[in-house]
């Protein structure tokens, strides 16, 4: 089950976000808050703008207007160096996993440490790599290549690499897509365990209703380019609103 509810402190604040690609308006006056220690699922139809939302939050896509504050800081006013600094506190698990195929598991996990934590010696790097692999139960893969791993194992390694910098916030983009039901459930349980262990705040983008049910303390439904409603799984499942009901049938 999802970790216990977090505090009222806001760690991400999205206010009045608009984003258009050519003639395609994806987000329109979208607003949402994430609280400290909370696991929040953003639910919406395919192509509704869910992934665009979290890429805006992390500064990979720039919205047309609106404001985004992460850990109290204005993301949209940041330069590249400032964005790199805030990204050290925000882990992003890509749908594609984004592992480097030419690097071993060890080298993949060392990469963010080499980039962001230049003060670490090799012994400290080794300890963090081992801890990250222990967190996902894959210590034995340390010298393997990504091509030697199953889809579920690659997802775990990608999660381990994201966690190695001890982020305060986790952003998950369709974490169970492409996985069989059993492996998907293992990833959901791992996400919950990590959230409880490190007290991370999480936004999870998904259309997997099992993930929604097991991981969400609160759900935000993206309908008509806006945050249409927020609530718990039970509250929204029992809703009589004709726009909400199809998600839970």
C-alpha positions in Angstrom: 0.0 0.0 0.0 1.0 3.6 -0.4 3.1 5.3 2.3 1.3 7.3 5.0 0.0 10.8 4.1 2.6 13.6 4.1 2.5 17.0 5.8 0.8 20.2 4.6 4.1 21.7 3.4 4.0 22.2 -0.4 7.1 20.9 -2.2 5.8 21.5 -5.8 3.4 24.2 -6.7 2.1 24.4 -10.3 -0.1 27.4 -11.0 -2.0 28.3 -14.2 0.2 26.3 -16.6 -0.4 26.6 -20.3 1.5 24.6 -23.0 0.9 24.5 -26.7 2.8 22.6 -29.5 1.9 24.3 -32.8 -1.9 24.1 -33.0 -2.2 21.5 -30.3 -2.9 22.9 -26.8 -1.9 20.3 -24.3 -2.3 22.1 -20.9 -4.7 25.0 -20.2 -4.6 26.8 -16.9 -3.4 23.6 -15.1 -2.8 24.0 -11.3 -1.6 21.4 -8.8 0.2 21.1 -5.5 2.4 18.2 -4.1 2.8 18.1 -0.3 5.9 16.9 1.6 5.9 13.1 1.9 2.9 12.6 -0.4 2.4 10.1 -3.2 0.3 11.8 -5.9 -0.9 10.1 -9.0 -1.8 12.1 -12.1 -4.3 10.2 -14.1 -5.5 10.9 -17.6 -6.1 9.5 -21.1 -3.1 8.8 -23.4 -1.9 12.0 -25.0 -3.7 14.2 -22.4 -0.5 16.0 -21.3 0.6 14.0 -18.3 4.2 13.5 -19.3 4.4 17.1 -20.6 3.4 18.3 -17.1 6.3 16.6 -15.3 8.8 17.6 -18.0 7.7 21.1 -17.4 8.2 20.6 -13.6 11.8 19.4 -14.1 12.6 22.1 -16.7 12.9 19.8 -19.8 10.0 21.6 -21.4 9.2 25.3 -21.0 5.5 26.2 -20.6 4.0 29.1 -22.5 2.9 30.7 -19.2 2.1 30.0 -15.6 4.4 29.4 -12.7 6.2 26.3 -11.2 7.9 26.3 -7.8 9.9 23.3 -6.6 11.1 23.3 -3.0 10.1 27.0 -2.8 12.2 28.0 -5.9 10.9 29.4 -9.2 11.9 26.8 -11.8 11.0 29.0 -14.8 13.5 31.8 -13.8 16.4 29.3 -13.5 19.5 29.1 -15.8 21.1 25.8 -16.7 23.3 25.7 -13.6 20.4 26.4 -11.3 18.3 23.8 -13.0 21.1 21.2 -12.5 21.2 22.1 -8.8 17.5 21.6 -8.3 17.5 18.4 -10.3 19.8 16.9 -7.8 16.9 17.1 -5.4 14.3 15.7 -7.9 14.7 12.2 -9.3 13.0 11.5 -12.6 12.3 7.9 -13.7 11.8 8.0 -17.5 9.4 5.7 -19.1 12.2 4.5 -21.4 14.5 3.9 -18.3 17.2 5.9 -20.2 20.1 3.7 -19.2 23.4 4.0 -21.1 23.7 0.8 -23.2 27.5 1.1 -23.5 28.0 1.2 -19.7 27.8 -1.5 -17.1 25.2 -1.3 -14.3 28.0 0.0 -12.0 29.0 2.7 -14.5 25.4 3.7 -15.0 25.0 4.2 -11.3 28.3 6.0 -11.0 27.4 8.5 -13.7 25.2 10.9 -11.7 27.7 10.7 -8.8 30.6 11.7 -11.1 28.5 14.5 -12.6 27.1 16.0 -9.4 29.2 14.8 -6.4 32.8 15.4 -7.4 33.9 15.5 -3.8 33.4 11.7 -3.3 36.3 9.3 -3.3 36.1 5.9 -5.0 35.3 4.1 -1.7 32.3 6.4 -1.1 31.1 6.0 -4.6 31.3 2.2 -4.3 29.3 2.3 -1.1 26.5 4.4 -2.6 26.4 2.2 -5.7 26.0 -0.9 -3.5 23.4 0.7 -1.3 21.4 1.7 -4.4 21.5 -1.8 -5.8 20.5 -3.3 -2.4 17.5 -1.0 -2.4 16.2 -2.6 -5.6 17.5 -6.1 -4.8 20.0 -6.4 -7.7 23.4 -6.4 -6.2 24.4 -9.3 -8.4 23.9 -7.3 -11.6 26.6 -4.7 -10.8 29.0 -5.7 -13.6 26.3 -6.7 -16.2 25.3 -4.6 -19.3 21.7 -3.3 -19.7 21.2 -5.6 -22.7 21.7 -8.6 -20.3 18.8 -7.5 -18.1 15.1 -8.2 -18.3 12.7 -5.3 -18.7 11.8 -5.3 -15.0 15.5 -5.4 -14.0 16.3 -2.4 -16.2 13.4 -0.5 -14.6 14.9 -1.4 -11.2 18.4 -0.3 -12.2 17.0 3.0 -13.6 15.2 3.5 -10.3 18.5 2.8 -8.4 20.3 5.3 -10.5 17.7 7.9 -9.8 17.8 7.3 -6.1 21.6 7.4 -5.7 21.6 11.1 -5.2 18.9 10.8 -2.4 16.3 13.1 -4.0 13.6 14.7 -1.9 11.1 14.4 -4.7 10.5 11.5 -7.2 8.8 11.9 -10.6 7.7 8.7 -12.2 6.6 8.6 -15.9 4.5 5.5 -16.5 6.7 3.3 -14.3 4.8 0.0 -15.1 4.3 0.5 -18.9 5.6 -2.5 -20.9 5.9 -4.8 -17.8 3.9 -7.9 -17.2 1.4 -7.8 -14.3 3.6 -9.5 -11.7 6.7 -7.4 -12.5 4.6 -4.2 -12.6 3.3 -5.1 -9.1 6.9 -5.6 -7.9 7.8 -2.1 -9.2 4.8 -0.5 -7.5 5.7 -2.2 -4.2 9.3 -1.1 -4.6 8.2 2.5 -5.2 6.1 2.4 -2.0 9.0 0.9 0.0 11.4 3.6 -1.3 9.0 6.3 -0.5 8.6 5.1 3.1 12.4 4.5 3.6 13.5 7.9 2.3 10.3 10.0 3.0 10.3 11.1 -0.6 7.4 13.1 -2.1 6.3 11.6 -5.4 4.3 12.4 -8.5 3.4 9.3 -10.5 2.1 9.6 -14.1 0.2 6.5 -15.1 -2.8 5.0 -16.7 -2.3 1.6 -14.8 -5.2 1.4 -12.4 -3.5 -1.1 -10.2 -0.6 1.4 -9.8 -3.2 4.1 -9.0 -4.9 1.9 -6.4 -1.8 0.8 -4.6 0.5 3.8 -4.9 -1.7 6.9 -4.6 -2.6 8.7 -1.5 -4.2 11.3 -3.7 -5.2 11.4 -7.3 -5.4 14.3 -9.7 -7.4 13.6 -12.9 -6.3 15.5 -16.0 -9.4 16.2 -18.2 -9.9 18.8 -20.8 -6.3 20.1 -20.4 -6.9 21.0 -16.7 -6.6 19.4 -13.3 -10.3 18.5 -13.2 -10.5 17.0 -9.7 -8.3 15.6 -6.9 -9.3 13.1 -4.3 -8.5 9.7 -2.8 -9.0 6.5 -4.8 -12.2 5.6 -2.9 -13.6 9.1 -3.3 -13.1 9.2 -7.0 -14.1 5.6 -7.6 -17.4 6.3 -5.9 -18.0 9.6 -7.8 -21.2 10.0 -9.9 -19.5 12.5 -12.2 -19.8 11.2 -15.8 -16.3 12.5 -16.6 -14.6 10.6 -13.7 -16.5 7.3 -13.8 -14.9 5.9 -17.0 -11.5 5.9 -15.3 -12.7 3.4 -12.6 -14.8 1.0 -14.7 
